[in-house]
Amino acid sequence: MDGKDLTPATFQTLYDKFLEEIRVEYKCFRTTRHTYASNLAENGTNFKAIKKLAGHSAIGMTEEYVHISVEALQRETESIAHLYV
């Protein structure tokens, strides 16, 4: 980059070239952002930290981006099961 602002079109071009170089099937960048946020959440990262890392202005946006797997929900449930036995 030459120090100029990164426009959405320039970013998309760079992203497309990067995927091509590493031989990864095309993935929409939005999907990549969702996966990143979800992986952080599933590994115990605080939602406020995820919000900041994702560049969201509101925690509600972060909540929309994060998708928790069934397996992660089961792990969380099992982690407190001993409290109810």
PDB file of N, CA, C and O in Angstrom:
ATOM      1  N   MET A   1       0.849  -1.175   0.000  1.00  0.00           N
ATOM      2  CA  MET A   1       0.000   0.000   0.000  1.00  0.00           C
ATOM      3  C   MET A   1       0.894   1.237   0.000  1.00  0.00           C
ATOM      4  O   MET A   1       2.021   1.211   0.493  1.00  0.00           O
ATOM      5  N   ASP A   2       0.373   2.295  -0.553  1.00  0.00           N
ATOM      6  CA  ASP A   2       1.159   3.522  -0.674  1.00  0.00           C
ATOM      7  C   ASP A   2       0.757   4.591   0.336  1.00  0.00           C
ATOM      8  O   ASP A   2       1.046   5.770   0.130  1.00  0.00           O
ATOM      9  N   GLY A   3       0.098   4.202   1.416  1.00  0.00           N
ATOM     10  CA  GLY A   3      -0.289   5.153   2.439  1.00  0.00           C
ATOM     11  C   GLY A   3      -1.649   5.783   2.224  1.00  0.00           C
ATOM     12  O   GLY A   3      -2.109   6.551   3.068  1.00  0.00           O
ATOM     13  N   LYS A   4      -2.304   5.477   1.114  1.00  0.00           N
ATOM     14  CA  LYS A   4      -3.639   6.013   0.854  1.00  0.00           C
ATOM     15  C   LYS A   4      -4.672   5.216   1.634  1.00  0.00           C
ATOM     16  O   LYS A   4      -4.413   4.100   2.084  1.00  0.00           O
ATOM     17  N   ASP A   5      -5.846   5.815   1.784  1.00  0.00           N
ATOM     18  CA  ASP A   5      -6.930   5.107   2.461  1.00  0.00           C
ATOM     19  C   ASP A   5      -7.281   3.843   1.700  1.00  0.00           C
ATOM     20  O   ASP A   5      -7.246   3.805   0.471  1.00  0.00           O
ATOM     21  N   LEU A   6      -7.616   2.827   2.445  1.00  0.00           N
ATOM     22  CA  LEU A   6      -8.021   1.553   1.855  1.00  0.00           C
ATOM     23  C   LEU A   6      -9.513   1.610   1.574  1.00  0.00           C
ATOM     24  O   LEU A   6     -10.328   1.587   2.497  1.00  0.00           O
ATOM     25  N   THR A   7      -9.863   1.684   0.313  1.00  0.00           N
ATOM     26  CA  THR A   7     -11.272   1.739  -0.070  1.00  0.00           C
ATOM     27  C   THR A   7     -11.856   0.328  -0.050  1.00  0.00           C
ATOM     28  O   THR A   7     -11.110  -0.649  -0.117  1.00  0.00           O
ATOM     29  N   PRO A   8     -13.171   0.213   0.041  1.00  0.00           N
ATOM     30  CA  PRO A   8     -13.779  -1.123   0.003  1.00  0.00           C
ATOM     31  C   PRO A   8     -13.406  -1.898  -1.267  1.00  0.00           C
ATOM     32  O   PRO A   8     -13.164  -3.104  -1.208  1.00  0.00           O
ATOM     33  N   ALA A   9     -13.361  -1.218  -2.399  1.00  0.00           N
ATOM     34  CA  ALA A   9     -13.017  -1.895  -3.659  1.00  0.00           C
ATOM     35  C   ALA A   9     -11.574  -2.395  -3.636  1.00  0.00           C
ATOM     36  O   ALA A   9     -11.292  -3.505  -4.088  1.00  0.00           O
ATOM     37  N   THR A  10     -10.664  -1.578  -3.110  1.00  0.00           N
ATOM     38  CA  THR A  10      -9.258  -1.985  -3.017  1.00  0.00           C
ATOM     39  C   THR A  10      -9.118  -3.159  -2.070  1.00  0.00           C
ATOM     40  O   THR A  10      -8.401  -4.117  -2.358  1.00  0.00           O
ATOM     41  N   PHE A  11      -9.804  -3.083  -0.938  1.00  0.00           N
ATOM     42  CA  PHE A  11      -9.756  -4.187   0.017  1.00  0.00           C
ATOM     43  C   PHE A  11     -10.248  -5.473  -0.628  1.00  0.00           C
ATOM     44  O   PHE A  11      -9.617  -6.521  -0.484  1.00  0.00           O
ATOM     45  N   GLN A  12     -11.372  -5.402  -1.339  1.00  0.00           N
ATOM     46  CA  GLN A  12     -11.929  -6.593  -1.976  1.00  0.00           C
ATOM     47  C   GLN A  12     -10.943  -7.191  -2.964  1.00  0.00           C
ATOM     48  O   GLN A  12     -10.784  -8.410  -3.025  1.00  0.00           O
ATOM     49  N   THR A  13     -10.284  -6.346  -3.735  1.00  0.00           N
ATOM     50  CA  THR A  13      -9.281  -6.821  -4.693  1.00  0.00           C
ATOM     51  C   THR A  13      -8.144  -7.527  -3.974  1.00  0.00           C
ATOM     52  O   THR A  13      -7.730  -8.610  -4.387  1.00  0.00           O
ATOM     53  N   LEU A  14      -7.635  -6.931  -2.904  1.00  0.00           N
ATOM     54  CA  LEU A  14      -6.539  -7.539  -2.138  1.00  0.00           C
ATOM     55  C   LEU A  14      -6.978  -8.851  -1.499  1.00  0.00           C
ATOM     56  O   LEU A  14      -6.228  -9.828  -1.501  1.00  0.00           O
ATOM     57  N   TYR A  15      -8.178  -8.874  -0.959  1.00  0.00           N
ATOM     58  CA  TYR A  15      -8.719 -10.078  -0.331  1.00  0.00           C
ATOM     59  C   TYR A  15      -8.855 -11.202  -1.356  1.00  0.00           C
ATOM     60  O   TYR A  15      -8.468 -12.341  -1.094  1.00  0.00           O
ATOM     61  N   ASP A  16      -9.405 -10.876  -2.524  1.00  0.00           N
ATOM     62  CA  ASP A  16      -9.568 -11.876  -3.588  1.00  0.00           C
ATOM     63  C   ASP A  16      -8.219 -12.441  -4.018  1.00  0.00           C
ATOM     64  O   ASP A  16      -8.078 -13.651  -4.195  1.00  0.00           O
ATOM     65  N   LYS A  17      -7.227 -11.569  -4.187  1.00  0.00           N
ATOM     66  CA  LYS A  17      -5.882 -12.013  -4.589  1.00  0.00           C
ATOM     67  C   LYS A  17      -5.265 -12.897  -3.515  1.00  0.00           C
ATOM     68  O   LYS A  17      -4.628 -13.906  -3.819  1.00  0.00           O
ATOM     69  N   PHE A  18      -5.458 -12.514  -2.259  1.00  0.00           N
ATOM     70  CA  PHE A  18      -4.918 -13.307  -1.151  1.00  0.00           C
ATOM     71  C   PHE A  18      -5.498 -14.719  -1.162  1.00  0.00           C
ATOM     72  O   PHE A  18      -4.752 -15.692  -1.057  1.00  0.00           O
ATOM     73  N   LEU A  19      -6.815 -14.842  -1.286  1.00  0.00           N
ATOM     74  CA  LEU A  19      -7.439 -16.163  -1.320  1.00  0.00           C
ATOM     75  C   LEU A  19      -6.920 -16.986  -2.498  1.00  0.00           C
ATOM     76  O   LEU A  19      -6.683 -18.189  -2.381  1.00  0.00           O
ATOM     77  N   GLU A  20      -6.751 -16.321  -3.616  1.00  0.00           N
ATOM     78  CA  GLU A  20      -6.236 -17.014  -4.798  1.00  0.00           C
ATOM     79  C   GLU A  20      -4.809 -17.507  -4.556  1.00  0.00           C
ATOM     80  O   GLU A  20      -4.472 -18.636  -4.913  1.00  0.00           O
ATOM     81  N   GLU A  21      -3.979 -16.671  -3.955  1.00  0.00           N
ATOM     82  CA  GLU A  21      -2.583 -17.034  -3.686  1.00  0.00           C
ATOM     83  C   GLU A  21      -2.468 -18.220  -2.745  1.00  0.00           C
ATOM     84  O   GLU A  21      -1.598 -19.073  -2.922  1.00  0.00           O
ATOM     85  N   ILE A  22      -3.328 -18.281  -1.757  1.00  0.00           N
ATOM     86  CA  ILE A  22      -3.236 -19.387  -0.799  1.00  0.00           C
ATOM     87  C   ILE A  22      -4.140 -20.558  -1.192  1.00  0.00           C
ATOM     88  O   ILE A  22      -4.274 -21.537  -0.458  1.00  0.00           O
ATOM     89  N   ARG A  23      -4.747 -20.429  -2.359  1.00  0.00           N
ATOM     90  CA  ARG A  23      -5.567 -21.491  -2.940  1.00  0.00           C
ATOM     91  C   ARG A  23      -6.714 -21.928  -2.033  1.00  0.00           C
ATOM     92  O   ARG A  23      -6.925 -23.116  -1.788  1.00  0.00           O
ATOM     93  N   VAL A  24      -7.433 -20.947  -1.552  1.00  0.00           N
ATOM     94  CA  VAL A  24      -8.601 -21.202  -0.725  1.00  0.00           C
ATOM     95  C   VAL A  24      -9.828 -20.830  -1.538  1.00  0.00           C
ATOM     96  O   VAL A  24      -9.872 -19.787  -2.190  1.00  0.00           O
ATOM     97  N   GLU A  25     -10.834 -21.716  -1.486  1.00  0.00           N
ATOM     98  CA  GLU A  25     -12.079 -21.432  -2.182  1.00  0.00           C
ATOM     99  C   GLU A  25     -12.629 -20.094  -1.692  1.00  0.00           C
ATOM    100  O   GLU A  25     -12.525 -19.768  -0.509  1.00  0.00           O
ATOM    101  N   TYR A  26     -13.211 -19.328  -2.601  1.00  0.00           N
ATOM    102  CA  TYR A  26     -13.701 -17.997  -2.253  1.00  0.00           C
ATOM    103  C   TYR A  26     -14.681 -18.046  -1.081  1.00  0.00           C
ATOM    104  O   TYR A  26     -15.605 -18.860  -1.055  1.00  0.00           O
ATOM    105  N   LYS A  27     -14.461 -17.177  -0.138  1.00  0.00           N
ATOM    106  CA  LYS A  27     -15.363 -16.977   1.002  1.00  0.00           C
ATOM    107  C   LYS A  27     -15.620 -15.480   1.097  1.00  0.00           C
ATOM    108  O   LYS A  27     -14.691 -14.675   1.033  1.00  0.00           O
ATOM    109  N   CYS A  28     -16.862 -15.124   1.248  1.00  0.00           N
ATOM    110  CA  CYS A  28     -17.233 -13.731   1.437  1.00  0.00           C
ATOM    111  C   CYS A  28     -16.528 -13.221   2.701  1.00  0.00           C
ATOM    112  O   CYS A  28     -16.483 -13.926   3.709  1.00  0.00           O
ATOM    113  N   PHE A  29     -15.981 -12.005   2.651  1.00  0.00           N
ATOM    114  CA  PHE A  29     -15.255 -11.497   3.809  1.00  0.00           C
ATOM    115  C   PHE A  29     -16.155 -11.411   5.032  1.00  0.00           C
ATOM    116  O   PHE A  29     -15.691 -11.606   6.156  1.00  0.00           O
ATOM    117  N   ARG A  30     -17.407 -11.130   4.833  1.00  0.00           N
ATOM    118  CA  ARG A  30     -18.354 -11.062   5.946  1.00  0.00           C
ATOM    119  C   ARG A  30     -18.396 -12.392   6.690  1.00  0.00           C
ATOM    120  O   ARG A  30     -18.476 -12.420   7.918  1.00  0.00           O
ATOM    121  N   THR A  31     -18.342 -13.484   5.950  1.00  0.00           N
ATOM    122  CA  THR A  31     -18.312 -14.812   6.556  1.00  0.00           C
ATOM    123  C   THR A  31     -17.053 -14.974   7.402  1.00  0.00           C
ATOM    124  O   THR A  31     -17.096 -15.548   8.490  1.00  0.00           O
ATOM    125  N   THR A  32     -15.945 -14.468   6.899  1.00  0.00           N
ATOM    126  CA  THR A  32     -14.687 -14.534   7.632  1.00  0.00           C
ATOM    127  C   THR A  32     -14.793 -13.771   8.948  1.00  0.00           C
ATOM    128  O   THR A  32     -14.310 -14.239   9.979  1.00  0.00           O
ATOM    129  N   ARG A  33     -15.422 -12.600   8.916  1.00  0.00           N
ATOM    130  CA  ARG A  33     -15.614 -11.804  10.140  1.00  0.00           C
ATOM    131  C   ARG A  33     -16.490 -12.552  11.143  1.00  0.00           C
ATOM    132  O   ARG A  33     -16.201 -12.560  12.339  1.00  0.00           O
ATOM    133  N   HIS A  34     -17.559 -13.180  10.655  1.00  0.00           N
ATOM    134  CA  HIS A  34     -18.441 -13.950  11.537  1.00  0.00           C
ATOM    135  C   HIS A  34     -17.674 -15.103  12.183  1.00  0.00           C
ATOM    136  O   HIS A  34     -17.794 -15.343  13.384  1.00  0.00           O
ATOM    137  N   THR A  35     -16.896 -15.805  11.383  1.00  0.00           N
ATOM    138  CA  THR A  35     -16.124 -16.940  11.887  1.00  0.00           C
ATOM    139  C   THR A  35     -15.121 -16.484  12.939  1.00  0.00           C
ATOM    140  O   THR A  35     -14.977 -17.121  13.983  1.00  0.00           O
ATOM    141  N   TYR A  36     -14.431 -15.385  12.666  1.00  0.00           N
ATOM    142  CA  TYR A  36     -13.449 -14.833  13.605  1.00  0.00           C
ATOM    143  C   TYR A  36     -14.119 -14.515  14.948  1.00  0.00           C
ATOM    144  O   TYR A  36     -13.634 -14.928  16.001  1.00  0.00           O
ATOM    145  N   ALA A  37     -15.219 -13.788  14.903  1.00  0.00           N
ATOM    146  CA  ALA A  37     -15.929 -13.412  16.130  1.00  0.00           C
ATOM    147  C   ALA A  37     -16.455 -14.641  16.857  1.00  0.00           C
ATOM    148  O   ALA A  37     -16.375 -14.721  18.083  1.00  0.00           O
ATOM    149  N   SER A  38     -16.985 -15.590  16.116  1.00  0.00           N
ATOM    150  CA  SER A  38     -17.527 -16.811  16.722  1.00  0.00           C
ATOM    151  C   SER A  38     -16.431 -17.639  17.379  1.00  0.00           C
ATOM    152  O   SER A  38     -16.617 -18.158  18.480  1.00  0.00           O
ATOM    153  N   ASN A  39     -15.287 -17.764  16.705  1.00  0.00           N
ATOM    154  CA  ASN A  39     -14.167 -18.517  17.279  1.00  0.00           C
ATOM    155  C   ASN A  39     -13.663 -17.859  18.555  1.00  0.00           C
ATOM    156  O   ASN A  39     -13.341 -18.549  19.523  1.00  0.00           O
ATOM    157  N   LEU A  40     -13.590 -16.543  18.566  1.00  0.00           N
ATOM    158  CA  LEU A  40     -13.180 -15.840  19.785  1.00  0.00           C
ATOM    159  C   LEU A  40     -14.151 -16.148  20.927  1.00  0.00           C
ATOM    160  O   LEU A  40     -13.730 -16.470  22.038  1.00  0.00           O
ATOM    161  N   ALA A  41     -15.445 -16.049  20.645  1.00  0.00           N
ATOM    162  CA  ALA A  41     -16.460 -16.299  21.680  1.00  0.00           C
ATOM    163  C   ALA A  41     -16.389 -17.734  22.183  1.00  0.00           C
ATOM    164  O   ALA A  41     -16.449 -17.972  23.389  1.00  0.00           O
ATOM    165  N   GLU A  42     -16.263 -18.690  21.272  1.00  0.00           N
ATOM    166  CA  GLU A  42     -16.229 -20.097  21.670  1.00  0.00           C
ATOM    167  C   GLU A  42     -14.982 -20.452  22.463  1.00  0.00           C
ATOM    168  O   GLU A  42     -14.944 -21.472  23.151  1.00  0.00           O
ATOM    169  N   ASN A  43     -13.961 -19.605  22.365  1.00  0.00           N
ATOM    170  CA  ASN A  43     -12.737 -19.845  23.123  1.00  0.00           C
ATOM    171  C   ASN A  43     -12.658 -18.962  24.365  1.00  0.00           C
ATOM    172  O   ASN A  43     -11.590 -18.796  24.956  1.00  0.00           O
ATOM    173  N   GLY A  44     -13.804 -18.397  24.753  1.00  0.00           N
ATOM    174  CA  GLY A  44     -13.886 -17.703  26.022  1.00  0.00           C
ATOM    175  C   GLY A  44     -13.545 -16.225  26.027  1.00  0.00           C
ATOM    176  O   GLY A  44     -13.431 -15.632  27.099  1.00  0.00           O
ATOM    177  N   THR A  45     -13.380 -15.620  24.878  1.00  0.00           N
ATOM    178  CA  THR A  45     -13.064 -14.198  24.830  1.00  0.00           C
ATOM    179  C   THR A  45     -14.275 -13.376  25.263  1.00  0.00           C
ATOM    180  O   THR A  45     -15.400 -13.636  24.835  1.00  0.00           O
ATOM    181  N   ASN A  46     -14.037 -12.403  26.097  1.00  0.00           N
ATOM    182  CA  ASN A  46     -15.069 -11.496  26.591  1.00  0.00           C
ATOM    183  C   ASN A  46     -15.717 -10.758  25.423  1.00  0.00           C
ATOM    184  O   ASN A  46     -15.025 -10.341  24.494  1.00  0.00           O
ATOM    185  N   PHE A  47     -17.048 -10.592  25.464  1.00  0.00           N
ATOM    186  CA  PHE A  47     -17.765  -9.936  24.366  1.00  0.00           C
ATOM    187  C   PHE A  47     -17.314  -8.496  24.143  1.00  0.00           C
ATOM    188  O   PHE A  47     -17.316  -8.021  23.008  1.00  0.00           O
ATOM    189  N   LYS A  48     -16.930  -7.800  25.200  1.00  0.00           N
ATOM    190  CA  LYS A  48     -16.441  -6.429  25.026  1.00  0.00           C
ATOM    191  C   LYS A  48     -15.136  -6.424  24.236  1.00  0.00           C
ATOM    192  O   LYS A  48     -14.895  -5.521  23.436  1.00  0.00           O
ATOM    193  N   ALA A  49     -14.297  -7.431  24.460  1.00  0.00           N
ATOM    194  CA  ALA A  49     -13.046  -7.541  23.706  1.00  0.00           C
ATOM    195  C   ALA A  49     -13.341  -7.866  22.237  1.00  0.00           C
ATOM    196  O   ALA A  49     -12.717  -7.305  21.337  1.00  0.00           O
ATOM    197  N   ILE A  50     -14.293  -8.773  22.002  1.00  0.00           N
ATOM    198  CA  ILE A  50     -14.669  -9.120  20.631  1.00  0.00           C
ATOM    199  C   ILE A  50     -15.208  -7.886  19.919  1.00  0.00           C
ATOM    200  O   ILE A  50     -14.866  -7.631  18.765  1.00  0.00           O
ATOM    201  N   LYS A  51     -16.043  -7.126  20.604  1.00  0.00           N
ATOM    202  CA  LYS A  51     -16.603  -5.890  20.049  1.00  0.00           C
ATOM    203  C   LYS A  51     -15.490  -4.972  19.583  1.00  0.00           C
ATOM    204  O   LYS A  51     -15.532  -4.442  18.473  1.00  0.00           O
ATOM    205  N   LYS A  52     -14.494  -4.786  20.437  1.00  0.00           N
ATOM    206  CA  LYS A  52     -13.382  -3.891  20.112  1.00  0.00           C
ATOM    207  C   LYS A  52     -12.546  -4.450  18.954  1.00  0.00           C
ATOM    208  O   LYS A  52     -12.185  -3.713  18.036  1.00  0.00           O
ATOM    209  N   LEU A  53     -12.240  -5.746  18.997  1.00  0.00           N
ATOM    210  CA  LEU A  53     -11.443  -6.372  17.935  1.00  0.00           C
ATOM    211  C   LEU A  53     -12.149  -6.322  16.581  1.00  0.00           C
ATOM    212  O   LEU A  53     -11.509  -6.171  15.540  1.00  0.00           O
ATOM    213  N   ALA A  54     -13.468  -6.449  16.610  1.00  0.00           N
ATOM    214  CA  ALA A  54     -14.244  -6.433  15.366  1.00  0.00           C
ATOM    215  C   ALA A  54     -14.519  -5.012  14.873  1.00  0.00           C
ATOM    216  O   ALA A  54     -14.972  -4.817  13.745  1.00  0.00           O
ATOM    217  N   GLY A  55     -14.244  -4.029  15.718  1.00  0.00           N
ATOM    218  CA  GLY A  55     -14.476  -2.647  15.316  1.00  0.00           C
ATOM    219  C   GLY A  55     -15.936  -2.229  15.355  1.00  0.00           C
ATOM    220  O   GLY A  55     -16.344  -1.290  14.670  1.00  0.00           O
ATOM    221  N   HIS A  56     -16.716  -2.932  16.160  1.00  0.00           N
ATOM    222  CA  HIS A  56     -18.138  -2.596  16.270  1.00  0.00           C
ATOM    223  C   HIS A  56     -18.332  -1.428  17.232  1.00  0.00           C
ATOM    224  O   HIS A  56     -17.614  -1.307  18.225  1.00  0.00           O
ATOM    225  N   SER A  57     -19.298  -0.575  16.935  1.00  0.00           N
ATOM    226  CA  SER A  57     -19.583   0.551  17.819  1.00  0.00           C
ATOM    227  C   SER A  57     -20.558   0.162  18.927  1.00  0.00           C
ATOM    228  O   SER A  57     -20.624   0.830  19.959  1.00  0.00           O
ATOM    229  N   ALA A  58     -21.310  -0.912  18.718  1.00  0.00           N
ATOM    230  CA  ALA A  58     -22.295  -1.346  19.709  1.00  0.00           C
ATOM    231  C   ALA A  58     -22.205  -2.851  19.929  1.00  0.00           C
ATOM    232  O   ALA A  58     -21.969  -3.613  18.991  1.00  0.00           O
ATOM    233  N   ILE A  59     -22.392  -3.268  21.170  1.00  0.00           N
ATOM    234  CA  ILE A  59     -22.312  -4.687  21.518  1.00  0.00           C
ATOM    235  C   ILE A  59     -23.376  -5.505  20.783  1.00  0.00           C
ATOM    236  O   ILE A  59     -23.183  -6.695  20.535  1.00  0.00           O
ATOM    237  N   GLY A  60     -24.493  -4.872  20.435  1.00  0.00           N
ATOM    238  CA  GLY A  60     -25.549  -5.562  19.697  1.00  0.00           C
ATOM    239  C   GLY A  60     -25.075  -6.072  18.348  1.00  0.00           C
ATOM    240  O   GLY A  60     -25.493  -7.141  17.903  1.00  0.00           O
ATOM    241  N   MET A  61     -24.207  -5.315  17.698  1.00  0.00           N
ATOM    242  CA  MET A  61     -23.655  -5.752  16.411  1.00  0.00           C
ATOM    243  C   MET A  61     -22.790  -6.992  16.617  1.00  0.00           C
ATOM    244  O   MET A  61     -22.827  -7.925  15.815  1.00  0.00           O
ATOM    245  N   THR A  62     -22.020  -6.994  17.688  1.00  0.00           N
ATOM    246  CA  THR A  62     -21.181  -8.155  17.996  1.00  0.00           C
ATOM    247  C   THR A  62     -22.049  -9.381  18.234  1.00  0.00           C
ATOM    248  O   THR A  62     -21.733 -10.476  17.770  1.00  0.00           O
ATOM    249  N   GLU A  63     -23.138  -9.190  18.956  1.00  0.00           N
ATOM    250  CA  GLU A  63     -24.046 -10.305  19.218  1.00  0.00           C
ATOM    251  C   GLU A  63     -24.624 -10.867  17.927  1.00  0.00           C
ATOM    252  O   GLU A  63     -24.860 -12.071  17.823  1.00  0.00           O
ATOM    253  N   GLU A  64     -24.855  -9.998  16.941  1.00  0.00           N
ATOM    254  CA  GLU A  64     -25.362 -10.453  15.643  1.00  0.00           C
ATOM    255  C   GLU A  64     -24.307 -11.254  14.886  1.00  0.00           C
ATOM    256  O   GLU A  64     -24.641 -12.206  14.180  1.00  0.00           O
ATOM    257  N   TYR A  65     -23.045 -10.880  15.027  1.00  0.00           N
ATOM    258  CA  TYR A  65     -21.965 -11.537  14.297  1.00  0.00           C
ATOM    259  C   TYR A  65     -21.604 -12.900  14.865  1.00  0.00           C
ATOM    260  O   TYR A  65     -21.208 -13.797  14.121  1.00  0.00           O
ATOM    261  N   VAL A  66     -21.735 -13.062  16.172  1.00  0.00           N
ATOM    262  CA  VAL A  66     -21.283 -14.289  16.827  1.00  0.00           C
ATOM    263  C   VAL A  66     -22.340 -15.381  16.712  1.00  0.00           C
ATOM    264  O   VAL A  66     -23.512 -15.172  17.023  1.00  0.00           O
ATOM    265  N   HIS A  67     -21.899 -16.538  16.263  1.00  0.00           N
ATOM    266  CA  HIS A  67     -22.761 -17.708  16.148  1.00  0.00           C
ATOM    267  C   HIS A  67     -22.113 -18.828  16.954  1.00  0.00           C
ATOM    268  O   HIS A  67     -21.018 -19.288  16.629  1.00  0.00           O
ATOM    269  N   ILE A  68     -22.795 -19.255  17.996  1.00  0.00           N
ATOM    270  CA  ILE A  68     -22.246 -20.284  18.880  1.00  0.00           C
ATOM    271  C   ILE A  68     -22.703 -21.655  18.405  1.00  0.00           C
ATOM    272  O   ILE A  68     -23.886 -21.874  18.145  1.00  0.00           O
ATOM    273  N   SER A  69     -21.758 -22.569  18.295  1.00  0.00           N
ATOM    274  CA  SER A  69     -22.089 -23.919  17.832  1.00  0.00           C
ATOM    275  C   SER A  69     -22.839 -24.693  18.912  1.00  0.00           C
ATOM    276  O   SER A  69     -22.789 -24.355  20.095  1.00  0.00           O
ATOM    277  N   VAL A  70     -23.523 -25.725  18.479  1.00  0.00           N
ATOM    278  CA  VAL A  70     -24.234 -26.604  19.398  1.00  0.00           C
ATOM    279  C   VAL A  70     -23.238 -27.244  20.362  1.00  0.00           C
ATOM    280  O   VAL A  70     -23.524 -27.391  21.551  1.00  0.00           O
ATOM    281  N   GLU A  71     -22.076 -27.620  19.849  1.00  0.00           N
ATOM    282  CA  GLU A  71     -21.053 -28.245  20.694  1.00  0.00           C
ATOM    283  C   GLU A  71     -20.604 -27.298  21.802  1.00  0.00           C
ATOM    284  O   GLU A  71     -20.420 -27.717  22.945  1.00  0.00           O
ATOM    285  N   ALA A  72     -20.428 -26.027  21.463  1.00  0.00           N
ATOM    286  CA  ALA A  72     -20.007 -25.042  22.468  1.00  0.00           C
ATOM    287  C   ALA A  72     -21.097 -24.850  23.518  1.00  0.00           C
ATOM    288  O   ALA A  72     -20.800 -24.710  24.704  1.00  0.00           O
ATOM    289  N   LEU A  73     -22.344 -24.843  23.089  1.00  0.00           N
ATOM    290  CA  LEU A  73     -23.446 -24.729  24.046  1.00  0.00           C
ATOM    291  C   LEU A  73     -23.488 -25.935  24.978  1.00  0.00           C
ATOM    292  O   LEU A  73     -23.741 -25.792  26.174  1.00  0.00           O
ATOM    293  N   GLN A  74     -23.239 -27.119  24.430  1.00  0.00           N
ATOM    294  CA  GLN A  74     -23.225 -28.329  25.256  1.00  0.00           C
ATOM    295  C   GLN A  74     -22.085 -28.273  26.269  1.00  0.00           C
ATOM    296  O   GLN A  74     -22.271 -28.644  27.427  1.00  0.00           O
ATOM    297  N   ARG A  75     -20.898 -27.809  25.841  1.00  0.00           N
ATOM    298  CA  ARG A  75     -19.763 -27.687  26.768  1.00  0.00           C
ATOM    299  C   ARG A  75     -20.093 -26.732  27.904  1.00  0.00           C
ATOM    300  O   ARG A  75     -19.779 -27.003  29.063  1.00  0.00           O
ATOM    301  N   GLU A  76     -20.724 -25.619  27.571  1.00  0.00           N
ATOM    302  CA  GLU A  76     -21.084 -24.640  28.602  1.00  0.00           C
ATOM    303  C   GLU A  76     -22.093 -25.232  29.579  1.00  0.00           C
ATOM    304  O   GLU A  76     -21.978 -25.037  30.789  1.00  0.00           O
ATOM    305  N   THR A  77     -23.072 -25.948  29.062  1.00  0.00           N
ATOM    306  CA  THR A  77     -24.084 -26.579  29.918  1.00  0.00           C
ATOM    307  C   THR A  77     -23.450 -27.620  30.818  1.00  0.00           C
ATOM    308  O   THR A  77     -23.752 -27.681  32.010  1.00  0.00           O
ATOM    309  N   GLU A  78     -22.571 -28.442  30.253  1.00  0.00           N
ATOM    310  CA  GLU A  78     -21.920 -29.487  31.023  1.00  0.00           C
ATOM    311  C   GLU A  78     -20.993 -28.907  32.105  1.00  0.00           C
ATOM    312  O   GLU A  78     -20.789 -29.531  33.146  1.00  0.00           O
ATOM    313  N   SER A  79     -20.440 -27.723  31.857  1.00  0.00           N
ATOM    314  CA  SER A  79     -19.516 -27.135  32.807  1.00  0.00           C
ATOM    315  C   SER A  79     -20.192 -26.723  34.113  1.00  0.00           C
ATOM    316  O   SER A  79     -19.524 -26.560  35.134  1.00  0.00           O
ATOM    317  N   ILE A  80     -21.521 -26.553  34.082  1.00  0.00           N
ATOM    318  CA  ILE A  80     -22.224 -26.189  35.312  1.00  0.00           C
ATOM    319  C   ILE A  80     -23.197 -27.270  35.769  1.00  0.00           C
ATOM    320  O   ILE A  80     -23.928 -27.066  36.738  1.00  0.00           O
ATOM    321  N   ALA A  81     -23.218 -28.403  35.097  1.00  0.00           N
ATOM    322  CA  ALA A  81     -24.159 -29.486  35.433  1.00  0.00           C
ATOM    323  C   ALA A  81     -24.014 -29.941  36.872  1.00  0.00           C
ATOM    324  O   ALA A  81     -24.999 -30.313  37.509  1.00  0.00           O
ATOM    325  N   HIS A  82     -22.800 -29.916  37.387  1.00  0.00           N
ATOM    326  CA  HIS A  82     -22.565 -30.376  38.765  1.00  0.00           C
ATOM    327  C   HIS A  82     -23.307 -29.504  39.796  1.00  0.00           C
ATOM    328  O   HIS A  82     -23.520 -29.943  40.926  1.00  0.00           O
ATOM    329  N   LEU A  83     -23.688 -28.322  39.434  1.00  0.00           N
ATOM    330  CA  LEU A  83     -24.418 -27.439  40.342  1.00  0.00           C
ATOM    331  C   LEU A  83     -25.850 -27.888  40.568  1.00  0.00           C
ATOM    332  O   LEU A  83     -26.497 -27.478  41.532  1.00  0.00           O
ATOM    333  N   TYR A  84     -26.336 -28.731  39.676  1.00  0.00           N
ATOM    334  CA  TYR A  84     -27.742 -29.131  39.713  1.00  0.00           C
ATOM    335  C   TYR A  84     -27.954 -30.599  40.014  1.00  0.00           C
ATOM    336  O   TYR A  84     -29.045 -31.126  39.799  1.00  0.00           O
ATOM    337  N   VAL A  85     -26.932 -31.261  40.504  1.00  0.00           N
ATOM    338  CA  VAL A  85     -27.044 -32.687  40.814  1.00  0.00           C
ATOM    339  C   VAL A  85     -27.128 -32.874  42.303  1.00  0.00           C
ATOM    340  O   VAL A  85     -27.229 -34.005  42.779  1.00  0.00           O
TER     341      VAL A  85
END
